[in-house]
Amino acid sequence: MAIAGAGKRRSYTVVFEPQPEGGYTVLVPALPGCLTEGDTMAEARRNAVEAIQVHCESLLIDGIALPRDIRRPPVHEKVVVTVGGP
């Protein structure tokens, strides 16, 4: 039985978040729950490809259409807060 959507090439935006202890956490905004990590950027990239493939294959097996990539890139900015003051 063929799985609808199988065999299509997809492109997803990934976010590499450096971790204080080293390495990177990788998030895929268009695929909630799809995340991975790696000790180096190269490892994080490889792991991201594998995590996305496994996540998408699971969606297809469950009969869920593959989401499109999020068109808007994530917005990153620093916010300054005061904690513990009057």
PDB file of N, CA, C and O in Angstrom:
ATOM      1  N   MET A   1       0.845  -1.183   0.000  1.00  0.00           N
ATOM      2  CA  MET A   1       0.000   0.000   0.000  1.00  0.00           C
ATOM      3  C   MET A   1       0.889   1.245   0.000  1.00  0.00           C
ATOM      4  O   MET A   1       1.801   1.362   0.818  1.00  0.00           O
ATOM      5  N   ALA A   2       0.624   2.146  -0.896  1.00  0.00           N
ATOM      6  CA  ALA A   2       1.396   3.387  -0.976  1.00  0.00           C
ATOM      7  C   ALA A   2       0.901   4.378   0.066  1.00  0.00           C
ATOM      8  O   ALA A   2      -0.295   4.451   0.352  1.00  0.00           O
ATOM      9  N   ILE A   3       1.818   5.127   0.622  1.00  0.00           N
ATOM     10  CA  ILE A   3       1.481   6.149   1.614  1.00  0.00           C
ATOM     11  C   ILE A   3       1.398   7.483   0.905  1.00  0.00           C
ATOM     12  O   ILE A   3       2.353   7.896   0.246  1.00  0.00           O
ATOM     13  N   ALA A   4       0.260   8.168   1.031  1.00  0.00           N
ATOM     14  CA  ALA A   4       0.086   9.471   0.389  1.00  0.00           C
ATOM     15  C   ALA A   4       1.135  10.449   0.901  1.00  0.00           C
ATOM     16  O   ALA A   4       1.323  10.592   2.109  1.00  0.00           O
ATOM     17  N   GLY A   5       1.812  11.115  -0.015  1.00  0.00           N
ATOM     18  CA  GLY A   5       2.822  12.097   0.367  1.00  0.00           C
ATOM     19  C   GLY A   5       4.227  11.521   0.422  1.00  0.00           C
ATOM     20  O   GLY A   5       5.200  12.267   0.538  1.00  0.00           O
ATOM     21  N   ALA A   6       4.343  10.193   0.339  1.00  0.00           N
ATOM     22  CA  ALA A   6       5.664   9.570   0.406  1.00  0.00           C
ATOM     23  C   ALA A   6       6.441   9.871  -0.871  1.00  0.00           C
ATOM     24  O   ALA A   6       5.851  10.021  -1.941  1.00  0.00           O
ATOM     25  N   GLY A   7       7.744   9.958  -0.757  1.00  0.00           N
ATOM     26  CA  GLY A   7       8.607  10.184  -1.903  1.00  0.00           C
ATOM     27  C   GLY A   7       8.768  11.637  -2.291  1.00  0.00           C
ATOM     28  O   GLY A   7       9.521  11.945  -3.214  1.00  0.00           O
ATOM     29  N   LYS A   8       8.081  12.536  -1.609  1.00  0.00           N
ATOM     30  CA  LYS A   8       8.208  13.961  -1.912  1.00  0.00           C
ATOM     31  C   LYS A   8       9.391  14.544  -1.155  1.00  0.00           C
ATOM     32  O   LYS A   8       9.651  14.200  -0.002  1.00  0.00           O
ATOM     33  N   ARG A   9      10.093  15.426  -1.832  1.00  0.00           N
ATOM     34  CA  ARG A   9      11.181  16.145  -1.168  1.00  0.00           C
ATOM     35  C   ARG A   9      10.579  17.336  -0.437  1.00  0.00           C
ATOM     36  O   ARG A   9       9.739  18.055  -0.978  1.00  0.00           O
ATOM     37  N   ARG A  10      11.013  17.527   0.775  1.00  0.00           N
ATOM     38  CA  ARG A  10      10.541  18.644   1.593  1.00  0.00           C
ATOM     39  C   ARG A  10      11.744  19.408   2.113  1.00  0.00           C
ATOM     40  O   ARG A  10      12.843  18.867   2.234  1.00  0.00           O
ATOM     41  N   SER A  11      11.518  20.653   2.412  1.00  0.00           N
ATOM     42  CA  SER A  11      12.553  21.505   2.994  1.00  0.00           C
ATOM     43  C   SER A  11      11.962  22.148   4.244  1.00  0.00           C
ATOM     44  O   SER A  11      10.878  22.729   4.196  1.00  0.00           O
ATOM     45  N   TYR A  12      12.678  22.041   5.362  1.00  0.00           N
ATOM     46  CA  TYR A  12      12.204  22.609   6.614  1.00  0.00           C
ATOM     47  C   TYR A  12      13.279  23.496   7.236  1.00  0.00           C
ATOM     48  O   TYR A  12      14.467  23.174   7.205  1.00  0.00           O
ATOM     49  N   THR A  13      12.842  24.605   7.795  1.00  0.00           N
ATOM     50  CA  THR A  13      13.725  25.490   8.537  1.00  0.00           C
ATOM     51  C   THR A  13      14.041  24.845   9.874  1.00  0.00           C
ATOM     52  O   THR A  13      13.147  24.336  10.550  1.00  0.00           O
ATOM     53  N   VAL A  14      15.306  24.865  10.254  1.00  0.00           N
ATOM     54  CA  VAL A  14      15.712  24.353  11.562  1.00  0.00           C
ATOM     55  C   VAL A  14      16.402  25.475  12.325  1.00  0.00           C
ATOM     56  O   VAL A  14      17.014  26.364  11.732  1.00  0.00           O
ATOM     57  N   VAL A  15      16.296  25.420  13.649  1.00  0.00           N
ATOM     58  CA  VAL A  15      16.918  26.414  14.514  1.00  0.00           C
ATOM     59  C   VAL A  15      17.949  25.689  15.374  1.00  0.00           C
ATOM     60  O   VAL A  15      17.620  24.749  16.098  1.00  0.00           O
ATOM     61  N   PHE A  16      19.192  26.135  15.286  1.00  0.00           N
ATOM     62  CA  PHE A  16      20.282  25.562  16.081  1.00  0.00           C
ATOM     63  C   PHE A  16      20.511  26.467  17.284  1.00  0.00           C
ATOM     64  O   PHE A  16      20.922  27.618  17.136  1.00  0.00           O
ATOM     65  N   GLU A  17      20.245  25.944  18.468  1.00  0.00           N
ATOM     66  CA  GLU A  17      20.424  26.731  19.688  1.00  0.00           C
ATOM     67  C   GLU A  17      21.668  26.240  20.419  1.00  0.00           C
ATOM     68  O   GLU A  17      21.687  25.113  20.913  1.00  0.00           O
ATOM     69  N   PRO A  18      22.717  27.078  20.496  1.00  0.00           N
ATOM     70  CA  PRO A  18      23.916  26.675  21.234  1.00  0.00           C
ATOM     71  C   PRO A  18      23.567  26.465  22.712  1.00  0.00           C
ATOM     72  O   PRO A  18      22.789  27.225  23.289  1.00  0.00           O
ATOM     73  N   GLN A  19      24.139  25.445  23.301  1.00  0.00           N
ATOM     74  CA  GLN A  19      23.887  25.138  24.704  1.00  0.00           C
ATOM     75  C   GLN A  19      25.079  25.552  25.559  1.00  0.00           C
ATOM     76  O   GLN A  19      26.221  25.436  25.116  1.00  0.00           O
ATOM     77  N   PRO A  20      24.834  26.033  26.776  1.00  0.00           N
ATOM     78  CA  PRO A  20      25.927  26.507  27.633  1.00  0.00           C
ATOM     79  C   PRO A  20      26.992  25.439  27.895  1.00  0.00           C
ATOM     80  O   PRO A  20      28.177  25.752  28.008  1.00  0.00           O
ATOM     81  N   GLU A  21      26.568  24.194  27.988  1.00  0.00           N
ATOM     82  CA  GLU A  21      27.514  23.111  28.259  1.00  0.00           C
ATOM     83  C   GLU A  21      28.208  22.606  26.995  1.00  0.00           C
ATOM     84  O   GLU A  21      29.050  21.710  27.056  1.00  0.00           O
ATOM     85  N   GLY A  22      27.850  23.183  25.858  1.00  0.00           N
ATOM     86  CA  GLY A  22      28.421  22.778  24.575  1.00  0.00           C
ATOM     87  C   GLY A  22      27.386  22.062  23.734  1.00  0.00           C
ATOM     88  O   GLY A  22      26.392  21.553  24.251  1.00  0.00           O
ATOM     89  N   GLY A  23      27.619  22.027  22.467  1.00  0.00           N
ATOM     90  CA  GLY A  23      26.698  21.376  21.561  1.00  0.00           C
ATOM     91  C   GLY A  23      25.516  22.261  21.211  1.00  0.00           C
ATOM     92  O   GLY A  23      25.459  23.437  21.569  1.00  0.00           O
ATOM     93  N   TYR A  24      24.580  21.659  20.502  1.00  0.00           N
ATOM     94  CA  TYR A  24      23.436  22.400  19.973  1.00  0.00           C
ATOM     95  C   TYR A  24      22.158  21.595  20.140  1.00  0.00           C
ATOM     96  O   TYR A  24      22.152  20.374  19.982  1.00  0.00           O
ATOM     97  N   THR A  25      21.080  22.291  20.461  1.00  0.00           N
ATOM     98  CA  THR A  25      19.743  21.725  20.394  1.00  0.00           C
ATOM     99  C   THR A  25      19.151  22.203  19.078  1.00  0.00           C
ATOM    100  O   THR A  25      19.308  23.364  18.701  1.00  0.00           O
ATOM    101  N   VAL A  26      18.469  21.296  18.380  1.00  0.00           N
ATOM    102  CA  VAL A  26      17.906  21.624  17.075  1.00  0.00           C
ATOM    103  C   VAL A  26      16.385  21.512  17.151  1.00  0.00           C
ATOM    104  O   VAL A  26      15.848  20.472  17.532  1.00  0.00           O
ATOM    105  N   LEU A  27      15.701  22.587  16.786  1.00  0.00           N
ATOM    106  CA  LEU A  27      14.246  22.638  16.761  1.00  0.00           C
ATOM    107  C   LEU A  27      13.775  22.794  15.320  1.00  0.00           C
ATOM    108  O   LEU A  27      14.459  23.395  14.491  1.00  0.00           O
ATOM    109  N   VAL A  28      12.602  22.246  15.036  1.00  0.00           N
ATOM    110  CA  VAL A  28      12.001  22.378  13.710  1.00  0.00           C
ATOM    111  C   VAL A  28      10.627  23.027  13.922  1.00  0.00           C
ATOM    112  O   VAL A  28       9.660  22.330  14.232  1.00  0.00           O
ATOM    113  N   PRO A  29      10.531  24.352  13.759  1.00  0.00           N
ATOM    114  CA  PRO A  29       9.287  25.064  14.079  1.00  0.00           C
ATOM    115  C   PRO A  29       8.044  24.522  13.378  1.00  0.00           C
ATOM    116  O   PRO A  29       6.962  24.538  13.965  1.00  0.00           O
ATOM    117  N   ALA A  30       8.164  24.050  12.162  1.00  0.00           N
ATOM    118  CA  ALA A  30       7.001  23.554  11.417  1.00  0.00           C
ATOM    119  C   ALA A  30       6.556  22.167  11.889  1.00  0.00           C
ATOM    120  O   ALA A  30       5.459  21.716  11.560  1.00  0.00           O
ATOM    121  N   LEU A  31       7.416  21.493  12.664  1.00  0.00           N
ATOM    122  CA  LEU A  31       7.114  20.134  13.123  1.00  0.00           C
ATOM    123  C   LEU A  31       7.187  20.090  14.643  1.00  0.00           C
ATOM    124  O   LEU A  31       8.194  19.641  15.190  1.00  0.00           O
ATOM    125  N   PRO A  32       6.152  20.541  15.337  1.00  0.00           N
ATOM    126  CA  PRO A  32       6.181  20.536  16.796  1.00  0.00           C
ATOM    127  C   PRO A  32       6.519  19.149  17.344  1.00  0.00           C
ATOM    128  O   PRO A  32       5.970  18.140  16.902  1.00  0.00           O
ATOM    129  N   GLY A  33       7.419  19.122  18.302  1.00  0.00           N
ATOM    130  CA  GLY A  33       7.848  17.860  18.894  1.00  0.00           C
ATOM    131  C   GLY A  33       9.040  17.248  18.202  1.00  0.00           C
ATOM    132  O   GLY A  33       9.613  16.282  18.707  1.00  0.00           O
ATOM    133  N   CYS A  34       9.431  17.779  17.063  1.00  0.00           N
ATOM    134  CA  CYS A  34      10.594  17.268  16.344  1.00  0.00           C
ATOM    135  C   CYS A  34      11.806  18.068  16.784  1.00  0.00           C
ATOM    136  O   CYS A  34      11.976  19.226  16.402  1.00  0.00           O
ATOM    137  N   LEU A  35      12.642  17.440  17.589  1.00  0.00           N
ATOM    138  CA  LEU A  35      13.868  18.101  18.020  1.00  0.00           C
ATOM    139  C   LEU A  35      14.958  17.067  18.208  1.00  0.00           C
ATOM    140  O   LEU A  35      14.695  15.875  18.368  1.00  0.00           O
ATOM    141  N   THR A  36      16.168  17.545  18.185  1.00  0.00           N
ATOM    142  CA  THR A  36      17.328  16.678  18.346  1.00  0.00           C
ATOM    143  C   THR A  36      18.469  17.522  18.875  1.00  0.00           C
ATOM    144  O   THR A  36      18.270  18.679  19.246  1.00  0.00           O
ATOM    145  N   GLU A  37      19.653  16.955  18.911  1.00  0.00           N
ATOM    146  CA  GLU A  37      20.816  17.695  19.389  1.00  0.00           C
ATOM    147  C   GLU A  37      22.064  17.124  18.748  1.00  0.00           C
ATOM    148  O   GLU A  37      22.017  16.094  18.075  1.00  0.00           O
ATOM    149  N   GLY A  38      23.173  17.798  18.961  1.00  0.00           N
ATOM    150  CA  GLY A  38      24.455  17.321  18.474  1.00  0.00           C
ATOM    151  C   GLY A  38      25.578  18.035  19.189  1.00  0.00           C
ATOM    152  O   GLY A  38      25.436  19.187  19.598  1.00  0.00           O
ATOM    153  N   ASP A  39      26.697  17.347  19.340  1.00  0.00           N
ATOM    154  CA  ASP A  39      27.858  17.941  20.009  1.00  0.00           C
ATOM    155  C   ASP A  39      28.542  18.990  19.145  1.00  0.00           C
ATOM    156  O   ASP A  39      29.172  19.913  19.663  1.00  0.00           O
ATOM    157  N   THR A  40      28.418  18.849  17.818  1.00  0.00           N
ATOM    158  CA  THR A  40      29.002  19.807  16.872  1.00  0.00           C
ATOM    159  C   THR A  40      27.906  20.223  15.890  1.00  0.00           C
ATOM    160  O   THR A  40      26.860  19.578  15.815  1.00  0.00           O
ATOM    161  N   MET A  41      28.144  21.295  15.142  1.00  0.00           N
ATOM    162  CA  MET A  41      27.170  21.710  14.129  1.00  0.00           C
ATOM    163  C   MET A  41      26.975  20.612  13.090  1.00  0.00           C
ATOM    164  O   MET A  41      25.848  20.357  12.664  1.00  0.00           O
ATOM    165  N   ALA A  42      28.055  19.966  12.682  1.00  0.00           N
ATOM    166  CA  ALA A  42      27.950  18.902  11.682  1.00  0.00           C
ATOM    167  C   ALA A  42      27.079  17.763  12.202  1.00  0.00           C
ATOM    168  O   ALA A  42      26.216  17.262  11.480  1.00  0.00           O
ATOM    169  N   GLU A  43      27.296  17.354  13.437  1.00  0.00           N
ATOM    170  CA  GLU A  43      26.501  16.287  14.026  1.00  0.00           C
ATOM    171  C   GLU A  43      25.049  16.732  14.188  1.00  0.00           C
ATOM    172  O   GLU A  43      24.130  15.955  13.930  1.00  0.00           O
ATOM    173  N   ALA A  44      24.838  17.976  14.614  1.00  0.00           N
ATOM    174  CA  ALA A  44      23.486  18.497  14.783  1.00  0.00           C
ATOM    175  C   ALA A  44      22.743  18.524  13.452  1.00  0.00           C
ATOM    176  O   ALA A  44      21.554  18.210  13.404  1.00  0.00           O
ATOM    177  N   ARG A  45      23.427  18.894  12.372  1.00  0.00           N
ATOM    178  CA  ARG A  45      22.811  18.893  11.040  1.00  0.00           C
ATOM    179  C   ARG A  45      22.412  17.478  10.622  1.00  0.00           C
ATOM    180  O   ARG A  45      21.295  17.252  10.158  1.00  0.00           O
ATOM    181  N   ARG A  46      23.329  16.534  10.789  1.00  0.00           N
ATOM    182  CA  ARG A  46      23.021  15.138  10.435  1.00  0.00           C
ATOM    183  C   ARG A  46      21.833  14.623  11.246  1.00  0.00           C
ATOM    184  O   ARG A  46      20.926  13.989  10.707  1.00  0.00           O
ATOM    185  N   ASN A  47      21.854  14.908  12.548  1.00  0.00           N
ATOM    186  CA  ASN A  47      20.773  14.454  13.415  1.00  0.00           C
ATOM    187  C   ASN A  47      19.449  15.123  13.049  1.00  0.00           C
ATOM    188  O   ASN A  47      18.388  14.511  13.172  1.00  0.00           O
ATOM    189  N   ALA A  48      19.509  16.382  12.598  1.00  0.00           N
ATOM    190  CA  ALA A  48      18.299  17.091  12.196  1.00  0.00           C
ATOM    191  C   ALA A  48      17.657  16.405  10.990  1.00  0.00           C
ATOM    192  O   ALA A  48      16.442  16.210  10.959  1.00  0.00           O
ATOM    193  N   VAL A  49      18.456  16.046  10.016  1.00  0.00           N
ATOM    194  CA  VAL A  49      17.927  15.360   8.828  1.00  0.00           C
ATOM    195  C   VAL A  49      17.247  14.058   9.245  1.00  0.00           C
ATOM    196  O   VAL A  49      16.131  13.767   8.812  1.00  0.00           O
ATOM    197  N   GLU A  50      17.914  13.289  10.076  1.00  0.00           N
ATOM    198  CA  GLU A  50      17.349  12.013  10.525  1.00  0.00           C
ATOM    199  C   GLU A  50      16.058  12.223  11.329  1.00  0.00           C
ATOM    200  O   GLU A  50      15.074  11.514  11.122  1.00  0.00           O
ATOM    201  N   ALA A  51      16.068  13.192  12.241  1.00  0.00           N
ATOM    202  CA  ALA A  51      14.882  13.456  13.070  1.00  0.00           C
ATOM    203  C   ALA A  51      13.696  13.902  12.214  1.00  0.00           C
ATOM    204  O   ALA A  51      12.564  13.485  12.458  1.00  0.00           O
ATOM    205  N   ILE A  52      13.949  14.735  11.227  1.00  0.00           N
ATOM    206  CA  ILE A  52      12.881  15.202  10.348  1.00  0.00           C
ATOM    207  C   ILE A  52      12.329  14.042   9.529  1.00  0.00           C
ATOM    208  O   ILE A  52      11.114  13.910   9.380  1.00  0.00           O
ATOM    209  N   GLN A  53      13.213  13.201   8.996  1.00  0.00           N
ATOM    210  CA  GLN A  53      12.757  12.054   8.215  1.00  0.00           C
ATOM    211  C   GLN A  53      11.883  11.129   9.058  1.00  0.00           C
ATOM    212  O   GLN A  53      10.806  10.724   8.620  1.00  0.00           O
ATOM    213  N   VAL A  54      12.337  10.796  10.255  1.00  0.00           N
ATOM    214  CA  VAL A  54      11.577   9.898  11.130  1.00  0.00           C
ATOM    215  C   VAL A  54      10.239  10.527  11.518  1.00  0.00           C
ATOM    216  O   VAL A  54       9.205   9.860  11.504  1.00  0.00           O
ATOM    217  N   HIS A  55      10.268  11.805  11.859  1.00  0.00           N
ATOM    218  CA  HIS A  55       9.036  12.506  12.245  1.00  0.00           C
ATOM    219  C   HIS A  55       8.035  12.501  11.093  1.00  0.00           C
ATOM    220  O   HIS A  55       6.862  12.185  11.294  1.00  0.00           O
ATOM    221  N   CYS A  56       8.483  12.845   9.900  1.00  0.00           N
ATOM    222  CA  CYS A  56       7.600  12.908   8.738  1.00  0.00           C
ATOM    223  C   CYS A  56       7.073  11.523   8.362  1.00  0.00           C
ATOM    224  O   CYS A  56       5.900  11.381   8.016  1.00  0.00           O
ATOM    225  N   GLU A  57       7.921  10.511   8.427  1.00  0.00           N
ATOM    226  CA  GLU A  57       7.470   9.152   8.126  1.00  0.00           C
ATOM    227  C   GLU A  57       6.391   8.714   9.109  1.00  0.00           C
ATOM    228  O   GLU A  57       5.428   8.053   8.722  1.00  0.00           O
ATOM    229  N   SER A  58       6.548   9.082  10.382  1.00  0.00           N
ATOM    230  CA  SER A  58       5.548   8.756  11.391  1.00  0.00           C
ATOM    231  C   SER A  58       4.216   9.440  11.085  1.00  0.00           C
ATOM    232  O   SER A  58       3.155   8.829  11.216  1.00  0.00           O
ATOM    233  N   LEU A  59       4.275  10.705  10.678  1.00  0.00           N
ATOM    234  CA  LEU A  59       3.054  11.419  10.310  1.00  0.00           C
ATOM    235  C   LEU A  59       2.353  10.729   9.142  1.00  0.00           C
ATOM    236  O   LEU A  59       1.137  10.537   9.165  1.00  0.00           O
ATOM    237  N   LEU A  60       3.127  10.358   8.123  1.00  0.00           N
ATOM    238  CA  LEU A  60       2.540   9.720   6.950  1.00  0.00           C
ATOM    239  C   LEU A  60       1.909   8.378   7.302  1.00  0.00           C
ATOM    240  O   LEU A  60       0.822   8.062   6.818  1.00  0.00           O
ATOM    241  N   ILE A  61       2.573   7.587   8.134  1.00  0.00           N
ATOM    242  CA  ILE A  61       2.029   6.298   8.562  1.00  0.00           C
ATOM    243  C   ILE A  61       0.702   6.492   9.285  1.00  0.00           C
ATOM    244  O   ILE A  61      -0.215   5.681   9.153  1.00  0.00           O
ATOM    245  N   ASP A  62       0.613   7.577  10.052  1.00  0.00           N
ATOM    246  CA  ASP A  62      -0.626   7.883  10.785  1.00  0.00           C
ATOM    247  C   ASP A  62      -1.678   8.564   9.911  1.00  0.00           C
ATOM    248  O   ASP A  62      -2.753   8.923  10.393  1.00  0.00           O
ATOM    249  N   GLY A  63      -1.368   8.742   8.623  1.00  0.00           N
ATOM    250  CA  GLY A  63      -2.327   9.349   7.704  1.00  0.00           C
ATOM    251  C   GLY A  63      -2.429  10.858   7.822  1.00  0.00           C
ATOM    252  O   GLY A  63      -3.420  11.453   7.398  1.00  0.00           O
ATOM    253  N   ILE A  64      -1.405  11.478   8.398  1.00  0.00           N
ATOM    254  CA  ILE A  64      -1.393  12.929   8.584  1.00  0.00           C
ATOM    255  C   ILE A  64      -0.551  13.563   7.475  1.00  0.00           C
ATOM    256  O   ILE A  64       0.571  13.131   7.210  1.00  0.00           O
ATOM    257  N   ALA A  65      -1.100  14.578   6.841  1.00  0.00           N
ATOM    258  CA  ALA A  65      -0.381  15.272   5.769  1.00  0.00           C
ATOM    259  C   ALA A  65       0.849  15.974   6.337  1.00  0.00           C
ATOM    260  O   ALA A  65       0.833  16.480   7.459  1.00  0.00           O
ATOM    261  N   LEU A  66       1.900  15.994   5.546  1.00  0.00           N
ATOM    262  CA  LEU A  66       3.117  16.681   5.980  1.00  0.00           C
ATOM    263  C   LEU A  66       2.889  18.185   5.973  1.00  0.00           C
ATOM    264  O   LEU A  66       2.406  18.735   4.983  1.00  0.00           O
ATOM    265  N   PRO A  67       3.236  18.859   7.077  1.00  0.00           N
ATOM    266  CA  PRO A  67       3.072  20.308   7.116  1.00  0.00           C
ATOM    267  C   PRO A  67       4.065  20.996   6.179  1.00  0.00           C
ATOM    268  O   PRO A  67       5.146  20.484   5.892  1.00  0.00           O
ATOM    269  N   ARG A  68       3.664  22.144   5.729  1.00  0.00           N
ATOM    270  CA  ARG A  68       4.593  22.973   4.955  1.00  0.00           C
ATOM    271  C   ARG A  68       5.518  23.685   5.931  1.00  0.00           C
ATOM    272  O   ARG A  68       5.207  23.844   7.111  1.00  0.00           O
ATOM    273  N   ASP A  69       6.648  24.102   5.414  1.00  0.00           N
ATOM    274  CA  ASP A  69       7.579  24.857   6.242  1.00  0.00           C
ATOM    275  C   ASP A  69       6.945  26.179   6.641  1.00  0.00           C
ATOM    276  O   ASP A  69       6.106  26.713   5.915  1.00  0.00           O
ATOM    277  N   ILE A  70       7.332  26.694   7.760  1.00  0.00           N
ATOM    278  CA  ILE A  70       6.857  27.995   8.206  1.00  0.00           C
ATOM    279  C   ILE A  70       7.506  29.050   7.318  1.00  0.00           C
ATOM    280  O   ILE A  70       8.728  29.082   7.165  1.00  0.00           O
ATOM    281  N   ARG A  71       6.689  29.900   6.744  1.00  0.00           N
ATOM    282  CA  ARG A  71       7.188  30.897   5.789  1.00  0.00           C
ATOM    283  C   ARG A  71       7.999  32.007   6.449  1.00  0.00           C
ATOM    284  O   ARG A  71       8.933  32.546   5.855  1.00  0.00           O
ATOM    285  N   ARG A  72       7.630  32.341   7.682  1.00  0.00           N
ATOM    286  CA  ARG A  72       8.343  33.417   8.358  1.00  0.00           C
ATOM    287  C   ARG A  72       9.471  32.823   9.188  1.00  0.00           C
ATOM    288  O   ARG A  72       9.251  31.867   9.932  1.00  0.00           O
ATOM    289  N   PRO A  73      10.674  33.372   9.074  1.00  0.00           N
ATOM    290  CA  PRO A  73      11.754  32.874   9.924  1.00  0.00           C
ATOM    291  C   PRO A  73      11.505  33.270  11.372  1.00  0.00           C
ATOM    292  O   PRO A  73      10.834  34.267  11.639  1.00  0.00           O
ATOM    293  N   PRO A  74      12.042  32.491  12.311  1.00  0.00           N
ATOM    294  CA  PRO A  74      11.877  32.855  13.719  1.00  0.00           C
ATOM    295  C   PRO A  74      12.494  34.226  13.993  1.00  0.00           C
ATOM    296  O   PRO A  74      13.489  34.606  13.376  1.00  0.00           O
ATOM    297  N   VAL A  75      11.901  34.945  14.908  1.00  0.00           N
ATOM    298  CA  VAL A  75      12.419  36.247  15.309  1.00  0.00           C
ATOM    299  C   VAL A  75      13.183  36.059  16.612  1.00  0.00           C
ATOM    300  O   VAL A  75      12.655  35.510  17.579  1.00  0.00           O
ATOM    301  N   HIS A  76      14.406  36.510  16.628  1.00  0.00           N
ATOM    302  CA  HIS A  76      15.239  36.407  17.830  1.00  0.00           C
ATOM    303  C   HIS A  76      15.600  37.812  18.289  1.00  0.00           C
ATOM    304  O   HIS A  76      16.126  38.612  17.515  1.00  0.00           O
ATOM    305  N   GLU A  77      15.321  38.098  19.527  1.00  0.00           N
ATOM    306  CA  GLU A  77      15.746  39.375  20.084  1.00  0.00           C
ATOM    307  C   GLU A  77      15.938  39.205  21.580  1.00  0.00           C
ATOM    308  O   GLU A  77      15.360  38.310  22.197  1.00  0.00           O
ATOM    309  N   LYS A  78      16.751  40.068  22.149  1.00  0.00           N
ATOM    310  CA  LYS A  78      16.987  40.052  23.580  1.00  0.00           C
ATOM    311  C   LYS A  78      15.995  40.981  24.259  1.00  0.00           C
ATOM    312  O   LYS A  78      15.675  42.053  23.744  1.00  0.00           O
ATOM    313  N   VAL A  79      15.511  40.555  25.424  1.00  0.00           N
ATOM    314  CA  VAL A  79      14.584  41.337  26.210  1.00  0.00           C
ATOM    315  C   VAL A  79      15.214  41.519  27.576  1.00  0.00           C
ATOM    316  O   VAL A  79      15.644  40.546  28.195  1.00  0.00           O
ATOM    317  N   VAL A  80      15.273  42.747  28.053  1.00  0.00           N
ATOM    318  CA  VAL A  80      15.857  43.058  29.371  1.00  0.00           C
ATOM    319  C   VAL A  80      14.740  43.140  30.387  1.00  0.00           C
ATOM    320  O   VAL A  80      13.735  43.812  30.160  1.00  0.00           O
ATOM    321  N   VAL A  81      14.911  42.457  31.509  1.00  0.00           N
ATOM    322  CA  VAL A  81      13.909  42.473  32.570  1.00  0.00           C
ATOM    323  C   VAL A  81      14.591  42.784  33.896  1.00  0.00           C
ATOM    324  O   VAL A  81      15.783  42.522  34.061  1.00  0.00           O
ATOM    325  N   THR A  82      13.845  43.334  34.829  1.00  0.00           N
ATOM    326  CA  THR A  82      14.313  43.562  36.192  1.00  0.00           C
ATOM    327  C   THR A  82      13.585  42.552  37.074  1.00  0.00           C
ATOM    328  O   THR A  82      12.359  42.455  37.036  1.00  0.00           O
ATOM    329  N   VAL A  83      14.343  41.806  37.863  1.00  0.00           N
ATOM    330  CA  VAL A  83      13.754  40.767  38.696  1.00  0.00           C
ATOM    331  C   VAL A  83      14.066  41.073  40.164  1.00  0.00           C
ATOM    332  O   VAL A  83      15.206  41.376  40.518  1.00  0.00           O
ATOM    333  N   GLY A  84      13.054  40.990  40.995  1.00  0.00           N
ATOM    334  CA  GLY A  84      13.263  41.139  42.431  1.00  0.00           C
ATOM    335  C   GLY A  84      13.321  42.580  42.930  1.00  0.00           C
ATOM    336  O   GLY A  84      13.608  42.799  44.106  1.00  0.00           O
ATOM    337  N   GLY A  85      13.065  43.547  42.094  1.00  0.00           N
ATOM    338  CA  GLY A  85      13.083  44.940  42.504  1.00  0.00           C
ATOM    339  C   GLY A  85      11.670  45.466  42.705  1.00  0.00           C
ATOM    340  O   GLY A  85      10.692  44.809  42.350  1.00  0.00           O
ATOM    341  N   PRO A  86      11.577  46.665  43.281  1.00  0.00           N
ATOM    342  CA  PRO A  86      10.251  47.270  43.490  1.00  0.00           C
ATOM    343  C   PRO A  86       9.590  47.669  42.177  1.00  0.00           C
ATOM    344  O   PRO A  86       8.474  48.189  42.181  1.00  0.00           O
TER     345      PRO A  86
END
